[in-house]
Amino acid sequence: MSYARRTGGVIVNADSAQLYRDLPILSAAPTAAEQAEVDHRLYGVRDGADPCSAADWAALAKAEIDDLHRAGKLPILVGGTGLYLRTLLDGIAPVPAIDPTIRAEVRAATVAANRLQLERLDPASAARLDVADTTRIARSLEVVRSTGRRLAEWQLHLDGGIIDQVALRPLILLPPRDWLIARCDQRFADMLDHGAIDEVSRLMERNLNPDLPVMRAIGVREIAAGGDRADIIARGQFATRRYAKRQTTWFSNQPPQGWSRFTTPLDLPKAIDHALTILGT
């Protein structure tokens, strides 16, 4: 936020959980006061019952970026959903619309059953995906069943990316693991103190499909499982650590090596100055 103030920029959300208005506490979305201080876009703009795919978000982000450019303002994308960022920058595979009957069958089946089918129809994808990755297993299976082609084949030709249309100044934050985990642990405990349990209770009362992205946000299942505070914190911290590890691995390896990596925790003024130097602003 300090960077946005220094540059006159506008913060555009690139976090899949912060898109939903149902989980402002659990997703650590900017507070109302923070959003009043600096212009923020795409925070809390979707209802949890209305899932937002990477392609959906990319379309929303493109519209915001175009709007800000026309107004002479700097868009600052902030968030750790790598698939969203990659879709926006590189484009998306032109997969035809999935047959609704096939989609319904895949979404109604268990992840284990879908994985068995995927092992037969697209063994390469099945071998690459985590056995519990419900969303990606379902996506790979419905694509190969509906189109007769593997998702990897479609992904050889991407459409709609903006990377060649913008001046990109990327900065990846990769702090030391011990420092990061300590902050993650403390943040989850703080969330409980600020209403996360009530937030999840209200969400569960809606009886939404458990496969919706909002229902799979880190902390929802861990809180919904109940128990005393210590049990909830232990589950939530464990899930957060696992996710942080996956994010660190992805951002360490997937983006181009030419993207700047910021690996040393600094106090806020020094961090801002360092970021400005790296970004050439």
N, C-alpha and C positions, 0 to 999 in steps of 0.2 A: 504494500500500500504506500509505503514511503517512496518507493521508486515511481509510482504513478503520480504522487504529488510533485516530485522533483521534475518530472518530464511532462506533466500535463496530460498524462495518458489515461486511458479508460481500461479497467480490468474486465476481461472477458473470461467467463468460467469455462474450464476444460476438465472439470471433475464430474464423473458420471453420477455420483450420489448427490452432489450439491445442486444438480438440476432440479431435484424434486423438492417440493415445498413441504413434504411430510416429515423430513428429517433434518431440520436446520441445526439441531444440537449434535446429533450423532454423526452428521457429515462434517461438522466443524465449519459450517458455512459462515461467511462474514455476517456480523451482527447488523442490526438496523442502523446503529450508530456509525459503524464502519462504512456501510453503504451510503449513508448520508454525507460522510466526509469526502469520499472519492466515488466517482461514477463507476458502478458495477453493472455488468450485463450477464444475462442467462443464469442467474441464481434464483432458485425456487420458482421456475417458470413452468414446470410440469407437475401434474398430479400423479401420484404413485401408480394409479390404475392405468396410466397412459405411458407405456414403455417408450424410451427414446433410444433408438439404435445409433451406432456410430455415424451412419449416413444421415440420419435425422439431425444429429447434433452438428455435423459438418455443414449441413444446409443452413441451420440457424446461425452458426458462427460466421459463415460466409456473408450472410446478410448483415450481421452486426459489423463485420470488418469493412464491408463496402460502405455502410452508413457512416462509420467513423472516418474513413478516408475522405469521403465527400465533405465531411465537416472539418477536415484538416486536423484530426486528432489521431493520437497514437494508440492502436489496439495492443494491449498487453495480455496475452493468453497465459492463464495461470491454472495449473492443475496437473494431476498425475495420471490421467487416463490415457495411456500411450496409444491405444487403438483409435481413440478419438482424434488425437493429434496426427497420427499417421494417415488416417482417412482424409482429414482436411488438407494436409500438405501433398500427399501422393495420389489421392483419389481412391476410388473404390472399384472393385470388380463389377462389370456390367452383368450381374447375374439376373436372369429373367425372373419375373414374379413367380413365387413358389405356389404350386398347386395347393389350394386351401385344404383339400382332403388329406393330402400328404402331410401338410403342416400340422393339422389337427391330430393325426395319428402319431406323429413324432412327439409333439408336445404332451400327449396323453400317456406316452410310454415312460417307463423308468429309465434312468440314465444307464443302468446296466444293460437293459434290453437294447437301447439305442446303440450302445457301444458294440454289442455283438453284431448288429447289422452293419455298423460302420467298418468293423474289422473285415467283413466279407466284401463290402462294396468299395471301400476306400482304405485299405490297410495302412497306407502311409500316414494318413491323417490320424487314424486310430492310434498308431504307434507314437505319434508326436504329442497328442493331447493327454492331459492329466485324466485319470480314470473318473474323477469326480467333477470334471468341468462340464456341467450340465448344458450350459449355453452353447459352447463351441462344438460339442459333440452333436447336439441337436441341429445346429446350423449346417455342419458338414454333411450330416445324413440327409437332411431335407433337400439340400442342393443336389447331391448326387442322385437321389431318388427322383426328384422333380425334373432335372435337366439331362440326366444321363452322363453328366461330366463332373469330374471332381472339382471341389472348390479351388484347389491349387491351380488347376488349369484356367479357370476363370480369372484368377488373380495374376496371371501373367500379363494381362492387359488392363491397366487401371485408367479410369476416366474421372475427370472433374477436380483433380488436385490443383492447388493454388501456388505450389512452391516456386513455380517459374514466373509468377505474377506479383510477388511481394519481395521486399527487402527484409530478409529474415535475420534476426539477431538472437539465436537460441542460447539459453543458459540452463544447464542441468545441475540440480542440487544433489550431490552425493556425499552427505556428511558421514563421519565415522559411525560404524554400526552401534557401538556402545552408547554414543551420544544420542543417536536417533531413537534407539529402543527405550532409553530412559525417558525421553520426551513423550514417546508413544504411550508408555505405561502410565505416566502422570496424566496425560490428556484423557485417557479413557476413564480414569478414576474421577477426574474433574467433570466429565460429561454426566456421570451419575449424580454428582452434586448439583448439577444445573438442569435437571429435568429429563434426562435421557430415558429413564424407565417409564415415565408417564408418556413420553413421546412414542415409544414403542408400543405401549398398551393401547394408545389411540389407533395406531396403525393396525395392530392385530384385530381390533374390534371391527375393522372394515371387511375382514374375511377375504382378502385379496388372494389371487393365485400365488402360491408360494414360489413359483418360478419367475415372477416379475422381478426386474432389477432392483426395485426399491426394497423388496422383501429379502434380497440377498446381500444388502449392504452390510458392511462389517459392523457387528454389534447387535443387529436385529435378532438373529437366531440366538445369540449368546444371552441376550437379556430376556427374550421370550421364554427361554427354557426355565426361567425362575431360579429359586434358591436364595440363599442369603447373599448379602453384598459381597462377601469374600469370594463366593463361588462365581458370581457374575463377573466380578473384576478379573478373576483368573482366566475365565473363558474368553472374555473380551480382549484382554491383553495378549493372550496366546494367538487369537485370530488376527489381531492387528500386527503382531510381529511377523507372522507368516506372510501377510499381505505386503508389509514393508520389505521383506526379503525378496519377494517376487518383483516388486516395483524396482528395487535397487538393481536386481539382475537385468531386468528389461532395459532400464535407462542406462545401464553400464555398457550394454552390448548392442542394442537395436539402433539407436540413432547414429548418424554418421560420426566418424571419429573427429571430424573437424568442428563439431559442436563443442562449445566451451563447457568444461566440467568445473563445478565449484565444490571443493571437497573439504575445506577447512572452516569449521564454525568460527564466526567472529561476532563481536558485539555489534549491535544494530548499526551505529554510524559507520563503522569500518566496513560492514557487509554491504551497505548501500553504496559507498564509494567504490568498493571493489567491483560490484556489479556494474556500475556506471562505466568504469574503466574497461571491463571485459566487453560490454555491449557497445562501446564506442559512442556513448551518449554524453 
